[in-house]
Structures are given as C-alpha cells and as structure tokens.
Amino acid sequence: MKKFLLLLLVLSVGFQGALMAQTRTVTGKVTGSDDGMGIPRANITVKGTTRGVPSGLDGTYTIDVAANETLVFSFVGYITKEVLVGNQTTINVALEPDFAELEEVIVVGYGSQEKKEITSSVVALDAKEFNKGNVNDPAQLLQGKVPGLSIYNKGGNPNGGATIRLRGISTVGANVQPLVVVDGVIGASLDNVDPNDIESVNVLKDGSAAAIYGSRGSAGVILVTTKTGSRGGRGLTATYNGYVAADQVFKYQPVMTPSEYVAAGGNDLGSETIWQEEITRTGITNVHNIAVSGGTENTTFRVSTNFRNVQGILKGSGFDQVNARANLDHYALDDKLNIKFNMSLTNREQEFGFNEAFRYAALFNPTAPIRNPDGSYFQAILFDNFNPVAIVEQNTNVGQRRNLNFNTQLSYNLTDNLTWSANYAQQFSTQTEGRFYPSTSLFVGFNRTGLAQRQATETKFTLFETYGTYVADLGNSNLTVSAGYSFQEDRWERFGMEAGNFPTNDIGYNIMSASGNILGDGANVNVYSQQSPDNRIIAFFGRVNWNINNAIFVNASVRREGSTKLGADNQWGTFPAFGVGADLLQYIDVAAFSQLKLRAGYGVTGSLPGPSGLAQDSYSYGFGGGGSVSFNRAANTDLKWEEKAEINLGLDFGLLGGKLSGSLDVYTRDINDFILERDVDPAVYGTNRRYENAGKLNTKGIEFALNHSGIGSGDFSWAPGIVLSSYATTLDEFVTDRQVLGNLGSPGQNGTNMILTAVGDKVGQIWGPVFSGDVTPEGDPIFVDVNGDGQLITGAGNALDADADFEVLGNGIPSVEIGWTNSMTYKNWDLNVFFRAALGHSLVNTFRAFYEPIDPGAINSYNRTKTDLQIPELTQALYSSLYVEKADFFRLDNATLGYNFDMSGSEMFSNIRAYLSVQNAFVLTNYEGIDPDPSLTDDGNPLIPGIDRRNNYYTNRTFTFGLNIGF
C-alpha cells in the first residue's frame, strides 16, 4: 500500500508537468451584485471536475485552468454563474442574490425545513466542519462542535465507546444516550457507520424538535446522513482516504522509581522494572477508505469499503474492522417516484485486553522481575497484587461483532402538493465474546484450574414507517402538513457457557466445545440462555409547519405511541410539541444585523425502560439437585413512560453582512416518573420488589455559539468559531431523600461512598470529610470539625448522620464546557486547530486515595503514587477532601496541517491532499491524575459522576499522516 501511494504522488507530479503548458493562470474577484462587496470563500470550480479553489476574504481568487474549460462560480444564497475561460486571464464575476434559496435546508424528523423556518434548537454540521485527524468513533466528529452536546471518551480505549450527553441527564434508569437516526432508520448505531461515509449530522437538541420521535427522543436526537452519488451524468468518480497513526501514552501514573521505592523501605528484589511501560506500546493504526460514486440523470450510486486496523496503547487491545456501504438512488416517472436503497455491512474483530493491568502496573513492586529464572511469570503471593505483564500476556479477552443493515425508501408525488413516503428497514447483529484464563494465571484462572467463558448474542430490529406530506401555497403564507404511522419491533437472544478445571491450557476457550470426557467431572460447567419477547412500538404522528409572510413561523407536532414494555393500563402515551419563531428584521430596522430571529419551543418526550418485562411478575427457577421456584418481583400494570417536558427560548443572529453568525439558547426541562425498582410491602405484593414510577429532575441551562466565515486578506483566511454551554441538574423528588452512592472499593474502603444524592440539591455532589492538613504522630489524617460541635464524626457509616462532619467537596459535572475551532487557509495550505475546555468539575482521584499514603507495613510489597499533593507523614489511606481535585482543563484537542496539491493540469486526479495531525497535543490542568475529562457515570449510573477509577484506560497522544485523493 505504501508503494502504491508513493506511485500516485509521482504520477500526479508527472501529469502536472506534462500538462502545464496547456493551462493558464486566471485571477479575478467574486462580488455580490447587490452591494459590490467581495464574497469570501466563494466556490470557483472547473465544470465537470472536482477541481477548484475558494475565494479569499476579499473575494479574490487565483486558479490554473485550460482555455477550453468553464469556470463555475457559486456561493450559498447566490445564483450560480458559469464563464468560458477562452483567452481571458482576468475574470471578475458579480453574483446575484438567489431569493429562491433564502436558507439552507435542514433535515429534521420525517422531512426537512428551510433553516429560517426552524423554531427549535437544531444544529447542522457538514463534513467540512467535522473534527479532523485519527477518528475511529463517529461521535468524535462532533466533540466540542455542538453547544450542549457533551462527548467524552475517558482514556484512549479503542473499544470503549464515547459517553454522550445532550443537555445533561435525561433519565436515571434507562438509556441516557441520544437517539441516533441514520438515513431515516431509527435506533441505528453510530458504531456501524464509518466516519468517512458521513455527509452531515443534524442534532435536535430541545423537546419541540425531538417530540416527533416520542419515547425515543428524551435524550435528544442525532440525525446522520451518509454520502450519495450526484445526478447529472458526470461519470464515475473515486476517492481514497487513508492514514497511518501512532498512539503514545500521554501520561503515566506518577509512581516511585525503583530507587525511590527501595529508599522508602520497599523490598528490593534486585530488578528495575518500569511496569507501566512493560504493558503499554506505541499503538499503530492503519485506515483505508475507497469510495466510487457516479450518476446519470435518473440514477445515482455510491459504494465504499473501509478497513481499520487499530492497536491500543495497552498490549492486547485493539480491533480490525471492515465496513462496506452501498447507497442507490433512482428517479422515475418524470421524477415523481424516488427509490432509495441503502445497505451496510460491518465486521469487527476485537481484542479487549484487561484494563486492570493499569492498576497493578502502578502498584506492583518496581524491583521485581517480569519472569522467574525458569521462564514462568514472577508472582508475589499477596492480596490484590498481580504481575501486570502476566495479566496482559497470559489471558485472552476477545470478541467479534457483525452487523447487516438495509433499508428501502419510497417517495411518490401524488400531486404537485402531495407526497407519499415509506421506509422499511431491518438490522441484524451478532456479537460473540470469549475469555480464557489458564490454570497458571493467578489473576483469575488459578483457583479454578483454568476458566473459560463464552457468550453469543443475536439481535434483530425491524422498522416500517409511512407518511404523507401536503404543501399548500396560501398566498402570503405556506402550510406544510405531515401525518404518518410507525412500527418498530426488536428482539434478542443470548447463549452463554462457563467452565473450568481443564486438563490443558493449549486450546483456550474452545476447550468448552470438547466432549465431557475431556472436560472431566470437575469442570463445573454452567450454561445459560436468555431471550427477549418481541418488543414493539406502534405510533401515529403528525406535524404542521406554517410560514406566514416569511416573518412568522409556527411548528406543531404530536405523536401518539404505544409500547409493549409498559404496564397493560399505561401502554400508550401522547407527546405534543409547539414552536414559534419571528424574523425580527421584518418588523424593526437594525442596520447592524443581517439576521435576527427569535424562537420559542415547548415539547414533551418520553423514555422507555431498557429491559423487557419490568411490568410483569418475575420468577427464579433453580435446578440444583431438585426443582425450585421463587417469586422475586411483582407486576405493575400501571407502569408508564418516563416523561420530559422542556421549554426552550432561542435567538439566532447575523452581523457583518452574515460573516459573523451565532445563536443563544436558554432552556428548562422537567423529567418525571423514572422507572425504578423499589422496596414494597410483601404482605401486599407477595414479594418485596417491583418497578414503579417515581422521581423528578430539573435541568436549567444556557448555550451560546459564535462563528465567523473568514477573517484576513489576500491568500490568508482565518475562520474561528466558539461554542459554550452550561447547565445544572437538581433532584426534586426521589425514592430516597438522601443517600450516598459510588463505593470506593477494596482494599480497606469498601464501606466508603462518595457521591451524595439528595432531594433539593444538585446532582453530582462529591461528599466526604474535610482534611485539615495535619497528621497524627501515628500517620493518621486529622479531619475538620465541620459543624463545630466539638465532636469529630467522620466514619464512612456516619455519612448521612445529622451531626456528621461531612460536606460537599466538589461536583462531578462541569459548570461550563467550551469548544474553540480555528480553520485557516493560506494558498494551498490549510490548518485546523481545535481547543476544548471544561471548567467547574472535580474528580475523586482513586489512585491517590488508595496508593499515596505510605503504610510502613505495605511499602515492603506495594509501590506508591507520587504527586505534588502527597503528604510524607501520612500513612493511613482514608478518603477525604485530600483526594478530591479540581479538574478544570484547557486542551489542544486536535491540530491538522494539510497541503492541497495543484491538480488543475491533471486528467487522472481531481485533488490530492496530504496532512499531518496531532491529537491531544497538550492539556493545561492542575489535576494530578491521568485524564481530567469528566467522568459522567459510574458503572452506568448517571447519578454517580466524578469518580476517576483505578481501572480507567490511559489517555493517548496521537500523531497522524494521511492522504485524500480524488480521481
């Protein structure tokens, strides 16, 4: 592949030299006919090719072109103009405003709207605005680009999905991730879409925009549109996008060196082993994407294949993935009929590795050898102390995921005003996982004489939707009415097996497929299977959009939806929405503004429980020598939807002739009736557990975005943009007035919980005793008498006592999140620099809480963390404010420098771009841990943010070299 890419570059240079004599340099300026001002970043392309250049900030341009070619001048909001070059060397063009193209068209639920007509909080991004560099998770394309959209992938785990939150917590008992819709298919997974195949992403942020999706829209909606071919008979075009990247550990856990460890009293075993370096590596990533597209007047297509080989920085972690996608679009019957067919295949072979190795690499004796003289792994027989190299090399943790998705869409214009549409889609997924711990692995397998685990899950999802759209021109107003029906069904089946006591370690987990004679009587085989019922959602929906004099815009929608997951008496719910917007410039004359639109929206969405059957009785069956049955959960026929009601006020504005644009949104949302398992009276229900609706959250927030289309002169242009968001969530009602969650864990602090959940208080409060800064002669921390009553009550079991000396030590949720984008061009060079920041959040540094105090009894065998916050006299590890750190940060998230080769004289290549990129270049923070990114959840619970766990994957810095080639 490297030789092939080199050949392409050599050929491109050759074609340039051979054809240079046939071309000439044309210069000129693109202006607007309405004001005579230069149009920055207008598109100047050679007709019939993809060659072209943007104009500078003053509208000037320079391009090499042949005399017989035609230049096409275009810009959003202006009528496109074509000019034959001929003998001209200077071509100045004045573009006329296109009043028919007043606004870009934005994809929304079940249709599209002109941007000016949208009354909700919606953000639209195209491929040019995505984050650059080494992107393996499509969610990374949006990180820091959308106000209110929080995306964090704490650490650099290649198999760890990003945590995505839109305007904070949307539920406490179900899925808090936004709904993803790919090419109209509800509930699709971003994991099955290669980033190179994405054309645009629209984010529906508020309730009035998401209510059309009913119970699936409570956490917001992300609409993904993939790339397609173009109509017009231009023939075949092909693109290659590829890169190679190197991941390096950004920061190791600060621990004692071997010499420091021995000086502190550690047991010297004679070696010097930097364990964190032994379990990590420079992870190499190779990505190759090839796409072919074409089209006639009636049919377009695009086919792409993507290959990714990703090595994680932890040895034994990474994946190989192959994607294939085909999009076919056909028009017939004088364009009345449109048929779309999309299909995608994904196969991912995964190595998950063992994140526990990070913890033990920081903890293990740095003077211990990796192996014994006989070649076996060195192992100290101590509590919670395992050879980290043995963990990653001895044991197996792998998986495979296969996905097949297809959907067919039909659209037919019954009349000039009435269109009927239908969409049918199916998704199939198979996921397998296998783990094997040999009998020699003290980490897990030793006590079982080997342990093997295998699991397979199959899922199927079916979607059918049909709707009609009627558009009426009422003279001074336009009315668009849509109504439709939706049917969704999903089911899954799981099979698993576990066994131990193996006669050999050579076969791995596949030994479980051997006969019983080979496994032996002591294998302790455990087999289980699970199957979901057919979960169905049926919905009827409608929407009305009313444009009055291009000045007042009214939108209203309603969705009536039923689900089999809920109680028999509450299976149906109604989700209304209403929005209104006003173009203020139609009524007031404000010379400085080119746009000034006020909008307001209200919407109700819902949320379903994740598992099935929560509204039904639940029984457990046992067959250990004799059959038994127990009643463990009571039915609830009144179990209903979780409900979110949201009000959003927004302002969209433009200044400097539209070059500076922005938006401001404020919102409040109430989330009611969480679906939670609660204690009930056994005398009434026959058991002490059942699911009920309880609880209420309120979130208030503000979001701001500001973008400039380009600042500069001549060949230089700088287009900056910034987004800011802030929100706070209060727990108004809950099943328990006060509780402390988030267990610190073993060793020694199992009874310590750190996150306070209290009615009337903010979510995410870190709770604990306050360290005074002083230490007893015995090395114990001295805490502060917070309430001043003369008694010191700081025991973990007293955290909620009225006279306890605990207080709020911080909050795990940022108070402000910032994304700052900078796009610069100079002649053929382009530079994209993206900064990201989060302020106001704290993290419990659990590494320090366990391993910083130097216990004289433990230092003989366990290493210790070493930070600037360490107190040498402290020897007792007790949780307190000492280990809660402010984690504000400012990070250079990505910097990408690219060069665009001039292909104007080439008949083979339309463009060649080479680029270098660095991700996570630096971070400014006072946090002593590995990664200051917020931890928004703990073991899936959104009420427990702010805990930086010891098993978190290390953060990486990535260097990338890539090529974009167009044929």
N, C-alpha and C positions, 0 to 999 in steps of 0.2 A: 504493500500500500504506500509506503514512503517513497519508493521508486516511482510509482505511478503519479503521486502528487508532484514530485520533482519534475517529471516529464511534462506535466501540464503547465507548470510555470515556464519551463524552457520554451515550449511551443508557443505560449502566449507572447513571450518576448519576440520570438521569431516572426509571428504574424504581425506584430506591431511594426517591426522594421520593414517588412516586405510591403505593407500596405500604407505606410506613412505618406508616400508620395501621392497617394490618391486622395488624401484628406486635406482640409484646410482648417485653420483656427477661426472660429466665428465668435465675436463678442457682442454684447448688447446689454439692454436693460429692460426688465419687465416692470410695467407700471399699471396702476389702476386707472381706467378711463374716467372714473368718477371724481378722483381727487388728484391724479397725476403723481401720486406718491409711489415710490418703489415698493414692490411686493417682495418681502423676504421669504426665502425658502420655497419659491415657486418651482414647479417641476418643469424642466426642459429635457425632453426625451426625443430620441430618434424614432420616427414612426416605424412600426413593425419590429422593433427590437426592445430590449430592456436597458439599452444604454442611455445614460442621461446624467444630468448634474442638477443640483439645486441652485437657485439664485442666492446671492449674498444678502445681507441685511438691507442694503440699499437697492436691491433688485437687480444688480449687475450679475453677469454670468460670462463664462468662457467655456467653449466646447469645441472639440475637434470632430469634423463631420465631412462627408463627401458631398460634392456638388449636386449629385442626383438624389440626395436624401432630403427628407422633410422633417423639420423640427416641429414638435408638438409642445405648446405652452399651456400649462394648466395650474390651477390653484383652487382650493375649496372655496365655493361661493362665487366663482367667476366662470364665464363661458370659455371653454377650451378653444384655442386658436392654432391653426396649422400654417406653416410658411415653408415653401420650397427654397432650399438654400441657393442653388444656381451659382452665380458669380459673386454673391454678396459675402462680405466679411464682417459687416456690422448689421445686426438685425435687432431693432428696438420694437417692442410689442406692448400695446396698451390693451389689457384685458377688460372686458365689460362685465359688470356685476351680473350674476345669474340669479335673478329674483325668483326663479322657479326652484332654485336649490338654496333655500334660505338656511337650512340647517342640515347637519349630517343626520343620517338615520341610525337610530339606536335599537338594537334587538332587546325586547322585553319579553315577558312571559306570553307565549301564544301570539306572537306578532312582533311588530316593530312600530316605532313612532319617530317623528322628527324630534330632534333634541329640544327644540323650542317648546314643544307641546308637553314635555315630561314635567309632571308636578311632584314626583317622588325624588328620593335621594338615590341617584343612579350614577355610577362611574363607568366610563367606557375606555378601554385601553386596546390599542392595536399592537402588532408585533414590534413596531419601531420603538414603542415605549416600554417594552419588557426589560427586565434586568438582563444583563449580559453575562458571559463567561461560562463556567462549568455548572450547568443547571441540569440535574438529574430528576428533580421533583418539580412538576409544573407549578406547584404552589410558590416556588422560589421566584418565578417570573413576576409575581405581584408584590413581593415583600417590600414594604415601605412605599408603595405606589398609590395605595387607596386609603384615604382617611378613614379611621375606624376599623380597618382590617388588620388584625394582629396575626402575624405569621412567625412562628419561632420553631426552629429545629435545633433544640438544645444539644450541643455537641455536633459531631460530624458523622454520625452513624449512617452509612449508605442505605441501610434497610429500615431506618427509623423515619416514619412519616412525620411531616410537619404538624404542629399544633396550630389550628386555625380558629380564630375567634373574630366574629363580626359584631362589634359593639358590645363586647363582654359576654357574660354568661346568659344563655338563653334557656337553660334548664339545669337541674341538678341530678336528674335520674335517667336521662336518655342521651341521645347524641347531641353534642354541643357544636359539631362541625356544620358549616353552611351546606345547604343542598347544592349539589353540582348537577348541571344540565348540559350535556354535550350534544350539540347538533339536534336539540329538541328532545333528547332522551333523558327523562327524569331519573335521578338517582345514580347516574353513571359515576365511575371512579376516575379521578384525575390520574391515578397510577397507570391507567390503561391508555393514556394519551401521551405521545412523545412530544416534548416541548417544541421540536422543530415543525410539528404539524399544526400548531395553533395559529390561527389567523387573528383572532381577537377574543377578549374577555370582557364581559359586562358584569358588574356587581350591583345587585339590587339590595340596597342596604336597609331601607326602612320598611315598616309594616305595610304601608299603602302600595309599595311596589311588589312585595313578596306575598301578599294575601291571596293572589290568584293561584298560588301553589298550596294554599290551605295548611294542612297539618305538617307539610314538609318544609314550610318556609319560615319557621320561627327563628332559626339561626341565621337567616339571610339566604340569598341565592347567588350562585356564581354561574353565569351562562358562558359556555365555551363554544366558539365557532371554529371549526377546523378549515384548513385551506382547501380550495377547489380550483378547477381549471377555469379558463376565461373564454367567453364566447368571442367569435369574430374570425375564425379560420386562420389563426396565426401559425398553425402547425404545432409541432412538438417543441417543448422547452424542457430542459432538465437542469436540476440544481444538485450540487454536492455541498453538504455542510459537515465538516468534521473537525475534531480537535483531539489533542492529547493533553492530559493534565496530570500534574504531580501534587499530591496532598501530603503535607507535612504536619506534624504535631505543632499546634500553635503555642501551647503552654503545657508543661508537665506540672504535676502536683509537686509543690516545693517540699522536699523531704531532706533529711540529713544525708550527707555523703558518708561513705564507709568510714572515713577517718573521724568525722564528727560523731558518728554513731558509737564508735569504739571509745572516743573521749568522754562521751556521756555515760559510759558504763555498759554499753552493749556487748554482747557475747561475740568475740572475734573468732570467726570460723576460717579465716585465712584467705578468703577470696575478696574481690572487689567487683560486685555485680550491680549494674545500673538497671534494675528490673524494669522500669518503665520503658527504657529503650529496647530491652530484650523482647518485649511483647508487641512493640509497635514497629512501623515501617514507613517508608515513603510509598504511599498508595498511588499507583498509576491507573489512569482512566483513559480509555480509548472510545471515542464516539464517532460513528459514521452514519450519515443520513443521505440517502439518494432519493430524489423525487422526480417523477416525469409527469408532465401535465400537457394538456392540449385541448383543442376545442374547435368545433365548427359553429355555424350559425345556430344549430339546434342541439348540439350535444357537447358537453364538456366532461373532462375526467381529470383526476389526479391520483397517482399511485405512488406510495412512498414505502421505503423499507429503512428501518433504523436498527443499528446494532450498538449496544453499550456493554463494555467490559469495565467494571468498576471495582477497584480494590480499596477497601477501607484501611485506615491507618492502624487499626487493630488487626494483628495477624489472624487469619481465618475468618475475616468478614469481608463481604462484598457481594457482587452479583453479576451475572451475564444476562442480558435481556435482548430479545429480538422482537421488534414491532413491525407490523405491516398494516397499512391502511389504504383503502380504495374508496374514493368518492366519485360517483357518477351522477350527472345531471342532464336531463333530457327535456326538451320543449317540443310540443306537438300541437296540431290543430290551431295554427296561427298564434302560437304562444298561449293559448287558453289553458292547455294542460302542461303541468310541470311535474316530472317524476324524479325523485332523488333517491339514490341508494348508497348507503354508507356501510362499510364493513371494516372491522379491525380485529387483528389477532395479536396477542401478547403472550410471550413465554419468558418467564424469569426463573433462572436457576440461582438460588440464594445460599450464601454462607452467612449465618447469623453471628457466629462467634460467641464469645462469653464475656459480657461486659463486666462480670465480677472480677475478671483478671486485672482491671484498672485498680480496683480497691486493694487487692492483695499485692500488686506491684509497688504501691506506695507503703505498704505495711510490712512486707517481708524483709527479713534480715539482709542488709546490703553486703554483708561479708560472707553470706552463704554461697556455695557454688550452685550452678544450674543442675549439674548431674554428679552422681557419685562416681568413684573410680570404675565401677563395673558397668557404667553406662546408664544405669537407672536414674530416674529423677531424684534429686535430693529433696527430702521432705522432713521438716521438723514436726514431731507429733505434738501439736499444740492446738488449743481451741481457736477456731476461726483464723487459721493460718495455713494457707496452701501455696505451694510453689506456682507462681503465675504462669511461668513458661509451660509447665506441665498442663495447666488448665487449657491453654490455647492449642497445644500440640497433641495431647493425648485424646481429647474428647471431640465428638462430632456433633454439630448442630446445623442442619441444612434444611432446605425446603424448595419447593417448586410451585409456581403459580401459573396457570394457563387460563386465558380469557378469550372468549369469542363473542363479539358484539356485532349485531347488524340491525339496521333499521331502514324502512322504506317509507317515504313521504310522498303523498299525492296532493296536488293543488290544482283546482279547476275553476276557471272563471265562468260561472253560470251565466252571468250578465256582466255588463261593464261595471256594475256596482257591487255584485255579489260573488264571493269566492268561497268555495268549499275546500277544506283541507282535512287530511287524515294522516296519521302516523302510527306505524306498527313496528315494534322493536322487541328484540329478545337479547338477553345477556346470559352467557353460560360461564361458570367459573369452577375450576378445580384447583384446590390447594392442598399440598401434602407437606408434612413436616416429619423429620426424623432426627432422633438424638441417640447417641450411644456413648456410654461411659464404661470403659474397660474395668476389669477387676483390679487392675493396678492403679486406678485413679482414686486417690484419697479424697479428691474433691467431691465426688458423688458415688462412683461405682464400687468402691472397696467394700462397703458394708453389705452390698447385695451380690457380691461376686460377679460384678458386671450388671449393667442396667441398660435396657433398650426401650425406646418409646417411639411409637409411630402413630400418625394421625392423618386422616384424609377427610376433606370437606368438599362437598359439591353444592353449588347454588344455581338457581335458575330464576330469572326475572323476566316478566312479560309485561309489555305496555301496549295499550291501544288507546288512541285519542282521536277524536274527530271534532271539528268545529267549523262554524261558518262566520264570515266577516262581511258586513254590509257597510258600504261607504256612500254617504249622501252629501251632495253639494247643495246647501240651502241658501246660496247667495252670499250673504255676509258671514256665514258660518259653515263649518264642515262637521259632519257627525259620522263617527265610526262605531259600529255596534258588532260585538262578537259574542257568540254563545257556543258551548260545546259540552262534550262528555269525555270522561277519562276513566280508564280501567287499568289497575295495576295488580299484579299478583307475583308473589315471590315465595320460594320455599328452599329449604336447605336440608342436607343430610350429612351426618358426621359418623365416622367409624374410627375407633382408636384401640390400641393394644399396648400393653406394657408387660415386660418380663425381665427376669434376672436369673442369677445362678447359672452362668453359661460355662460350658467346658472349654471354650476357646474365645479369644478376642479378635480373631482374624477376619471374621465375617461381618462384623459391625451389626447394625440394627437389623440387617436382613436375616440374621440367625433366627428371628422370630417366625420366619416362614418355613423353618425346618420342622421335621416331624417331632412328635412328642418324645420319641426315644432319644433324639439328640438333645432336646432341651432338658430332659430329666424331670424327676418328680418334684424337685425343689425350685422349679422355675418361677413359681408364683405368678402365673400368667393372669393378667387382668384385661378383659376385653369389654368394651363398652360401645354402644351405638346410640345416636340421638337423631331425631327427625322433627322438623317443624311442621305444623299444619300449613295449609295453603293460606298465607296471609293476603288478604285482598283489601284494596281501597277502591271505592267507586265514588265518582264526583261528577257534579254538574256545575258549570261555571259560566259566567257572563261578564262582559265589560263594555262600558260606554266611554268614548273619548269625544269631547265636544270642543272644537276650536271656534271661538267667537271673534271674528274680525282680526285674527292673528294677534289678539291682545289679551284675551281671557281664555284660559284653558282649564277644562273640567274633566276629571277622570273619576270613574266609579267602577267598582267591580264587586262581585260576590261569588263565593264558592260554597257549595253545599256538599259535604263529604261524609262518607261512612267508612268505618274500618272494622274488620273482624277482630282486631286486637283488644277492643274495648268491651266493657260490660254490656250485656244484652239490652239494658234500659238506656244506654247512653252511647250508642254506636255512631250516631250522626251529629255533626256539628256544622255551624254556619260561620263563614269567615268573610266579613264585609270590609270594604276599603273605599275611601273617598279622598280626592285630592283636587286642589285648585291652584292655578298659577296666574300671574298677571305680568305682562310686559309693561313695566312702568314707563318706559320711554315713549309709549303710545299716548301717554296722558300728561307727562311732565317733560320739559326740555332741560336735560342736564348735559351740557356740551362735552364734559369730560368723559362721559360713558358711551361706549358703543353697545353695551348690553347691560340691562338692569332688570332682572326678573325675580319676583318674589313668589314663593310657593309654600304651600302648607298641605300636609297629608296626615291621614289617620287610617290605621289598618289593624285588623285582628288576624293573627295567625295561630296555629296550634302546634302541638308536639305529641308524637306517639311514643309509647314505651318501646324500648329496644327489643326485649324478648317477647315471645308469644305466650299466651295462656295465663297472663298475670291476673286476669279477671275470673279465672276458673279455680276449682278445687285442685290441690296438688297433693299427690301421694308418693311415698317412697316405698320401693319394694326391695327386699333382701332375700338372698338365696344361699346363705352360708350354712349349709347342712340342713336347713329347713326353711320353708317359705314364711315370710313375714311381710306385713304391710303397716304403714303408719301414715296418719293424716297430718301433714305438716304445714298446709297453708289453706285458708278459707277463701271461698269465692267472693267476688264483689260485683254484683250485676249493675251497680251504679258507677263503676269506674269509668271516667270520662277523659276527654282531652286535657292536656295542659294548654293554657291559653295565654297569649301575649297580646296586649293592646299597646299600640305605640303612636305617639304624636310627634311629627317632625316639621320644623319650620326651617326654610332654606332661602338663601339669596345667591343668585348667580350674577356675576358682573364681568364686564369687559372694559378695559381702558386702553388708551394709546392706539385707538383705531382697531382694537381687537387683538393687538400684540400681547397685552397683559390681560389674563383672564383668571378668574378664581371663583370660589364658592365658599359659603359659610352655612353650616347646618347645626341646629341645636335640637335635641330630642329628649323625650322621656318615655320610658317603657315600663309597663307593669306586667309581670309574669305570675300567673296564678295556678293553683291546683296541680302542684308537682305530683307525679306518680311515684309514691314511696312505700316501701314495706314498713309496716308499723306493728307495734305490740297491741293485741286486742285481748278481750276477756275470754278465756277458754270456756267458761260456763255458758257463754252466749254463742260462740262460733265453733266450739269443739276443738280448737287449737289456738295457739297464742300469736299467730302471724297471719296477716293478709295485707294486700296492696290497697291503698286508699289515696284520695286526692287531698293534699294538704300543702300549705306554704305559700309565700308570696315574696317576690323580689321586685325592687325598683331600681332602674338604672337611669341616670341622667348623664348626658354627655354633650360635647361640642366638638365640631370638626371643621377644619379650615384647609383650603388648598389654594395655591397661587402659582401660576405658570406664565412664563414669558416665551414667545415664539422665537426670539432671537435678538441678542444684543451684540453690537460690533460694527465693523465696517470693512469694506473690501472683501478679501477672501476669508476673513475670520468671523465666526459666529459663535455665540455662547447662549444656549437656551437653558436657563435654570428653572427649577420647579421645587416647591416645598409643600409637604403635607404635614399637618399636625392634628392630633386627636387627644381628647382627654375624657375620661368617664369615671364614675364611681357607682358601685352597686351596694345597695342596702338591703339587708334581710328584714322584711317587715313582719313576716309570720313564718313559723316553722313548727315541726313536731316537738322539738325540744327548745326551750327558751335559751339555754346556754349549754354548750358542750365544747370540749377541746378535742380536736382531731389531729391526725398526722403523727403517727408514732415514730419516735426517733430510732428505736430498734436496738438490736443486740450488737455488741455485748454490753450489759450493765445498765442500759437505759430504755428497756422495753416498756416501762411504765410511764415514760415521758411523752406527752403530746404537746404540739407546738402551735397549732392554728386554732384561734378562738372563733367559734360560730355563735353569734348572739343576736337575738331579735332586737331590732332597732339600731344595730351597729353595721359598719361597712363589712363587706365580705373580704376575706384575705388577711385579717389581722394576726400578726405573729405575737404570741403570748408567752410570757415567761418571767422569771425573777430577774432582777437587775444586779449585775456585778458591780461592786463598789470600787474595784481596782486594788483591793487589799487581799492578802492571803494569810491564812493562819500559819503558825510555825510548822504544822503538820503538812502544809501544802494544800489545804482545802480553800476554796474560794469563799470570800465573805460577801454576802448579799446585802442589799439596801432594805431598810425597814420602810417600804413604800408608803404605807398608811400612817406611819409614825405612832403606832400604838404601843411601842416598846417590846413587841413580840416579833420574832422572825419566823414566819411560816412560809416556807418555800419548797416543801416536799411536792413531788410530782403528783401525788394523790390529793393534794390540797389546792389544786389549780383553780377550782371554782368556789372555794370557801369564801364566805363574806369577808373574813379577816385575813385572807391570804395576801402575801406581799408579791403579787404579780401585777404586771402592767403591759400595755401594748408596746411592743418593741419595734414595730415597723409594719409594713403591709407588702404582701407578695405581688400586688398588682400595680403596674406603673401608673402614675398620675398623668404623665404626658408621654406620647410617642411621636417621633419625628422621622420623616424621610426627606432627604435633600438630594435632588437629582441635578446633574450638570452635564449637558450634552454640548460638545464643542466640535467645530469643524474648521480646518484650515487647508484650503486647496484640496488635495486628495487625502488628507489625514482626518481622522475623527477620534475623539476622546470622550468617553463616557465615565463619569465619576459619580458614585452613589454613596452617600453617607447615611447612617442610620443611628438613632439615639433613643434611649428610653430613660426616663427620669422618675424618681419618686418611689421606686420599689426597693425592697430589701430581700435578702436571701439568708436562710439558715445554712451556714457552711458546715455541713455534717462531717466533712473530713477533719476540720479543726475541732469540732465538738467531741470527736472520738480520739483523735490521734495526736493532738497538740500537747496536752498535758503529759509530762514525762513521769510516769509512775515508776519508782525505783524497782518495783517487783516485776514490771513488764518490759522495761527497757532492755533487759537481757536478751529478749527474743523478738521484740516488735520495733520496727522503725517508727519515727515520729515526723509529722509535718512541721515545717519551719517557716514562719511568716513574721512580718514586722509587728504583728499584734500579739505574738507569743509572750507569755509571762514566765520567765525561767523558774520562779519559785513555785509555780502551780503544778501540782502532781495529780490532783483528783479531777477526773473528767465528769463534770456536772453541767448540764445545759443551763445557759443563762444568756443575758444580753451580750456577753463577750463574743458569742459565736453568731450573732445576727449582724450582718453587714449591709450597709448601703451599697446598692449595686448599680447606681447610675452609670451609664456609659455613653460614649460617643465613638462610633466605629466607622472606619473606611471599609464599607462592605464590599465594594467592587470598583475596580478601575480597569478600563479596557481601552487600549490604544490600537487603532486599526488604520491600515493603508489601503486605498482603493486604486488598483492599477488601471491605467487608461486603456480601455479595450475598444475605443472608437474605431480603430482600424482593423479589428479582428472579425473574421467571419465565423470563427468557431466559438469564441467566448463573448458573452454579453457583459460579464463582470467577473473580476477576481479581487477578493478582499482577504488580506492576511491580518491577523490581530494577535495581540498579546494581552493577557488578562491576569490580574491578581485579585483574589477574593480573601476577605478578612485580613487586609494588609496590616492594620493596626487597630487597637482599641484603647481608648483613654478611660480608665476606671480606677477606683480605689478598692474594688473587690479583690480579695486575695485568692479566690477560688479559680477554677479553670475557665468558667464562662459566666459572664454577668447577665446573659439573657434571662428574662423572667422564666420561672417555672410555673406555668399557669394551671397545672393539675398535678395530682399525686395519685398514682395508681388509678387513673381515670376519674377521680373525684374533683370537679371544678371548685368545690368549696375549700380545697386544700392547696392553694398556691403558695409559693415562696420557699419550698424546701429543695435545696440542691443536694441530691442524693449521692452517696459514695459510688454507686454503680453507673453513674452517667458516663456516656461515651465522651472521650476527649474531643475538644474542638480542633479543627484543622485550618491551615492556611493553604490556599490552592494557587498554583501557577499554571496558566493555560496558554497553549499556542494553537490557533485554529485557522481554517481556510473556509471561505464561502466562494463557491464557483458557480457561475451561471453559464449554460451552454445555449 
